[in-house]
């Protein structure tokens, strides 16, 4: 199971750029907070980053987000992207597991889920969504929701379809 900054380190540059572009266009508050965090880490003013061409800025931001010091910023960015752009995937996963949710938001997660049901739910996601996006979501789900499902952790570590870096 990977943390948010580790996810940025292993995901393809294309996915990192997609996440940053989506946030730039759809969630100015989260984007500005991320730019500020990266600027602080780099010891530059945010305006320095904002003046760079977006492609160059996003490549540098993605590299910075892979550092442990930016775990909070990376987590916030991933959460915003998942909830705002990937909501259908969140809903599909929870529905496949028969977990009551409201638009992908859950009040109480079960302590564990059945292996067969989990495998089936992951298969549903992989049939409809890019494997790298599914892998990022499932890592975030198990880490950020404190689900800590041992069988999900095992699948993330062993299923070749869920390995980041294999989809670049």
C-alpha positions in Angstrom: 0.0 0.0 0.0 1.4 3.4 -1.0 1.0 6.7 0.6 -0.1 9.8 -1.4 3.4 11.1 -2.1 4.6 7.6 -3.1 1.7 7.4 -5.5 2.9 10.5 -7.3 6.4 8.9 -7.4 5.1 5.8 -9.1 2.3 7.0 -11.3 2.9 7.9 -14.9 3.8 11.5 -15.8 0.6 11.5 -18.0 -1.7 10.6 -15.1 0.0 13.1 -12.8 -0.4 15.8 -15.5 -4.1 14.8 -15.9 -4.7 15.2 -12.2 -3.0 18.6 -12.1 -4.8 19.8 -15.2 -8.2 18.7 -13.9 -7.5 20.5 -10.6 -6.3 23.6 -12.4 -9.4 23.8 -14.4 -12.0 22.6 -11.9 -10.8 23.3 -8.3 -8.9 26.5 -8.1 -8.7 26.4 -4.3 -7.0 23.0 -4.2 -4.7 23.9 -7.1 -3.6 27.1 -5.5 -2.9 25.3 -2.2 -0.8 22.7 -4.1 1.1 25.4 -5.9 1.8 27.2 -2.6 3.0 23.9 -1.0 5.3 23.1 -3.9 6.6 26.7 -3.9 7.3 26.5 -0.2 9.2 23.2 -0.6 11.2 24.7 -3.5 11.8 27.9 -1.6 10.3 30.1 -4.3 7.3 32.4 -4.5 4.1 30.8 -5.9 4.1 33.5 -8.7 7.4 32.0 -9.9 5.7 28.7 -10.5 2.6 30.3 -12.0 4.6 32.1 -14.6 6.1 28.9 -16.0 4.4 27.2 -18.9 1.8 24.8 -17.5 3.5 21.6 -18.9 6.8 22.5 -17.3 5.1 23.6 -14.0 3.1 20.4 -13.8 6.1 18.2 -14.4 8.0 20.0 -11.6 5.0 19.9 -9.3 4.5 16.2 -9.8 8.1 15.5 -9.0 7.8 17.6 -5.9 4.6 15.9 -4.8 6.5 12.6 -4.7 8.5 13.9 -1.7 7.5 12.9 1.8 7.4 16.6 2.9 4.4 17.1 0.6 2.4 14.1 1.8 -0.5 16.4 3.0 -0.6 18.3 -0.3 -0.4 15.1 -2.4 -3.2 13.6 -0.3 -5.4 16.7 -0.6 -4.9 16.8 -4.4 -5.7 13.1 -4.8 -8.8 13.3 -2.7 -10.1 16.3 -4.6 -9.5 14.6 -7.9 -11.0 11.3 -6.9 -14.2 12.8 -5.4 -14.7 15.4 -8.2 -13.6 13.6 -11.3 -13.6 9.9 -10.4 -16.9 9.8 -8.5 -18.5 7.2 -10.8 -15.6 4.8 -10.1 -16.0 5.3 -6.3 -19.7 4.6 -6.5 -19.2 1.5 -8.7 -16.7 0.0 -6.3 -18.8 0.6 -3.2 -22.0 -0.7 -4.9 -20.2 -3.8 -6.1 -19.2 -4.4 -2.5 -22.8 -3.8 -1.4 -21.6 -1.0 0.9 -24.2 1.7 1.5 -22.9 5.0 0.1 -24.1 8.4 -1.0 -22.4 9.4 -4.2 -19.3 7.5 -3.2 -19.2 8.8 0.4 -19.5 6.2 3.2 -20.3 6.8 6.9 -19.0 3.5 8.2 -16.9 1.0 6.4 -17.0 -2.6 7.4 -13.8 -3.9 9.2 -13.3 -6.4 6.4 -14.9 -7.6 3.1 -15.2 -11.0 1.5 -12.3 -12.0 -0.8 -14.5 -13.1 -3.7 -16.7 -9.9 -3.4 -13.5 -7.7 -3.4 -12.0 -9.5 -6.4 -15.3 -9.1 -8.3 -15.5 -5.4 -7.4 -12.0 -4.8 -8.6 -12.7 -6.7 -11.8 -15.7 -4.5 -12.4 -13.5 -1.4 -12.0 -10.7 -2.7 -14.2 -13.2 -3.5 -17.0 -14.5 0.1 -17.1 -11.5 2.2 -16.1 -7.8 2.5 -16.8 -5.8 0.1 -14.6 -3.5 2.9 -13.4 -6.4 5.1 -12.3 -8.0 2.1 -10.5 -4.6 1.3 -8.7 -4.3 4.9 -7.5 -7.9 4.9 -6.3 -7.6 1.6 -4.4 -4.4 2.7 -2.8 -6.0 5.9 -1.7 -9.1 4.1 -0.5 -7.2 1.7 1.7 -4.9 4.4 3.1 -7.1 7.5 3.4 -10.3 5.8 4.6 -8.4 3.8 7.2 -10.1 0.8 5.8 -7.0 -1.2 6.2 -8.5 -4.3 4.6 -5.7 -6.9 4.6 -7.1 -8.6 1.4 -7.1 -5.3 -0.5 -3.5 -4.7 0.6 -2.6 -8.2 -0.6 -4.3 -7.6 -4.0 -2.6 -4.2 -4.4 0.8 -5.8 -3.8 0.3 -9.0 -5.9 -2.1 -8.3 -8.7 -0.1 -7.2 -11.8 -3.0 -5.2 -13.1 -2.8 -2.9 -10.0 1.0 -2.3 -10.2 1.9 1.4 -10.8 4.7 2.0 -13.2 3.5 -0.9 -15.4 1.0 1.3 -17.2 3.2 4.1 -18.4 
